[in-house]
Amino acid sequence: MPDGPGKTVVETACLGCHEPVRISNAGYNRQDWQNVVHMMLNVGAPVPPDQVGVLTEYLVKNFPEKPEPAPSIIAGNAEVAIKEWVVPTAGARPHDPLAYADGSIWFTGNFAGYIGKLDPKTGKFTEYSLPDSKARDPHTPKSNPCGMVITSQDIPWFCEFGSNRLASIDPETMAIHEHVLPNAASRPRRTPSRPMTSSGTPTMHAAISAGSIRRRARCRSFLLRAGQTRCRTAACT
């Protein structure tokens, strides 16, 4: 790491989890470095409040934005308009945006532990915090909501990647309901939109750390390590 104010903060707060090359190979503008720093703060990086600005300035100065690859121009008649909305919580790392029937956009605030909703017409964001903000994996102090799906009953379901839970949010009351998975080591990350049960709940999710894919409707586990399929409960036999 180059010398200068902020080097010590990088060594004490960043290199405990990341290799130096992860930082030295990066290159961002000021806004993007601020977002990266806030992402790390959201997941528990031990940076004292009075050193956040020092760290950000160090990264901006020593690892500036790198030139982007030149685009390949393809002749033809095409017009594309892209509109971006900045989420209110810095470093939230939004995941899996999905369009709802009323035109709103639901998403997971992966690094900030909340479920978000955007009204594209007004630009208004609403954030719903998860019930247990202390659910954690070895790296983060949040429940890290990740994969999301809107079921056939118009109910958003999502995976809590930082814990062994699936959850849903009631679009009418905005109440969040969590469902604990039987394997404490499970870290569900994605759930497909199909298949679903007759009540419209997701039937499968990928449990990353536990090395399995689980099917909720019949509690069936497909053990990836052994390459075998085995039913874990009497109801599946």
N, C-alpha and C positions, 0 to 999 in steps of 0.2 A: 504494500500500500504506500502511495506517495506520502511524504511528510507534510505536516500542516495541521492546523486546528481541525479536529474531527477524526483524525486517524485513530486516536485512542478509543473513541466511541465505536468506530467500526470494529476494532479488534475485540472489544469487550461485549458489544451488543449484537454484532452481525456474524462474526466468524465462529460463534458457538454453534450455529446451525448451518452456515453456508461456507463453501470453499471460497478462497480469495478470488479464484477465476470467475466465479459467478458474478462478482462485483466488477472486477477489472474488465471483463468482456462486455459489460453492459454500457449503454450510452443513451441518455435521455435528456430532454429539455427540462427546464426548471419545473414546469407543471407536472410532468410525468414523474420526476424524482420525488416531488412532494407527495404524489399519490402512492408511490412505492413505499416511502417512509411511513405514511399513514396506514398502509396495509400491514406493515410489520408491527406497528404500534397496536393495531386492532387485534393481532394474534399474540400479543404479550411480549414483544421485544423490549428488553430492559434498558430503555433509553430515558434518562432523567429529563423532565420537562424543559429544563433550561438548556439542554443539549440538543434538542430536536432541530432548532434552527442552525446550530453549528454543524451538525451531521449533514443536513440538507445542503448547506453551502459547500461543504467538502465534496459531496458527491457531484453537485452541479459543476464545480470547478474542475475536478479531476477526471470525470467520466461524462463528457458532454455528448450531445446527440450525434449519432453517426449518420453519414449520408445514406439515403435510401436507394435501393437499386432502381436503375432507370426503367420506366415502364415500357412495355411493348405496345405500340400503337397499332390498332387494327382498323382498317378503313371500313366505313359503313355508317348508316344512319342509326344512331342510338343516343338516348339521353337518359341519364340516371341522376336522381336527386337523393342525397343522403342527409338525413337530419339526425343530430345527436342530442341527447338529454343528459346532463351531468347529474348523477345521483347526489342527494344532499349530504350523505355521510361519506367523508373522504376515506378512500382506501377500502370501500365496501366490497370491491371485486364482484360486481353483479354477475349472476349465472342464469342460464336457461330461461331467457325471456319467452313468455307464452301469451298469445292473444286470447282474451276472454270474450264471451259472447257480446258483452256490452261495449266492446272496443277498447277496454282497458288492457294494460300489459302487466302481467304478474312476473316477478323474478325473485331469485334468492340473493340476499346480501351475504355472500359466502364468508367473507372475512369479518363481518360485523355482527353476525348472529341475528339476522332479522329477515322477514319476508316483506317484499316491497310491491307496491302497485303504482303504476303511472297512468294518468289520464292524458293521452297524447293531445287531446283537444285544448286543454288548459295548461299542460305542462306541470300539473300538480303531482307531487309524490306523496305517498303515504307509507309509513314504515310500521311494521308490527313485530315487536321483539319476541323472541322465543321464551317460553316459560322458564327454562333452566339455562342461564347464561354461563354456568360453571361446568357444563359438560365438556370434557376435554379429551384430546388425544395427546401424544407426547410433545407435540409442537405448539398447540394452540389452546387458549382458555375459552373458546367459544364452541357452540354446537355445529358451526360451519354448515349451514344448509346448502345443499348443492343441487342435485338433479331434481327437476320438478315436472309434473304432468298434471293436466286438467282432465278429470275423468269424464265419462259419458253423463254423469250427473252434475257436471259443472262444479266439481269440488277440486280445488288445488291440493295435490299431495306432493310431498317433497321428502328427500333423504337428508338426515342429519349426519353429515360425513364425519363430524368430530365426536360422535357418540354412537351407541348401538340403538338408534331409533329411527322410525318413520313417523311422519306427522302430516296432519291435514289442517286446513284453515277454512272455517265456515264463512263463505262470502257474505252472509247476511249479518251474523253477529261479530265476525272477525275473531272469534275464539279459536285458539290453536289447540289441537288435540294430539298428544304424543302417544306412540305405541312402541314399547320397549321390545327389542328383539331378544330371543332366548340366548344367543351367544354374546357374551359381554365384549368379546374382541371384534365383533362385527363393526365395520365402518361403511354403511351403505352409501353409495355415491350416485347411482343412476337407477331409475325405474322406467321401464318402457310404457308407452301408452296402451299397448295391448300385449297379452290378454288381460281382461278384467273380470271381476265377479259380476253376478247379476245385479248387485247393489251399486255397481260402478266404482268399486275400489280396486286399486292396482293389485295384481296377483304376484308380481315378481319384482325382485330388486337384486342388485349386485352388491354382495358384502365383501369389500376389498380385502381388509386385513384377515378376515376369517377364511378367505380362499374359497368362497362358495357362492352359488346363486340360489336364492331361496324363492319359493313359490308360496305366497301367503295363503291362498285359498285352500290348499291341501297340505300346507306345511312341509312341502317336499324340498329336500336339499340335493343339489347336484355338486358332489365333492370334486373340485377341480384338481386338487393335489393327487388324489388317487385315480381320477378318471372314472369314478364309479357313480352310479345313481342309487341313493338309499333313502328310504322314508324314515324320518326321525320320530314320528308319533304313531300311536295305535290307530288314529283316525285315517291314516294313509294306507294302512295295510289291507 
